[in-house]
Amino acid sequence: MPAFQQLEEPHRRFHEIVREIYQLVCAGRQQEAEAAFSSLEDISTLVLQKLDDLAKSIR
């Protein structure tokens, strides 16, 4: 399904950003971690859009 395939990359990127934020926090780099949250918010929105597209395609 194309909608499912389109979800793969943003989903992978979401997990990469979460790991990055975790590593930054563990390293005491709080400001950089907070800055990375804006990227996480953007990719989260995209993941949710792709999930919505997927749900629509299987109805």
Secondary structure, DSSP 8 states (H G I E B T S, - for coil): -HHHHHHHHHHHHHHHHHHHHHHHHHTT-HHHHHHHHHHHHHHHHHHHHHHHHHHHHT-
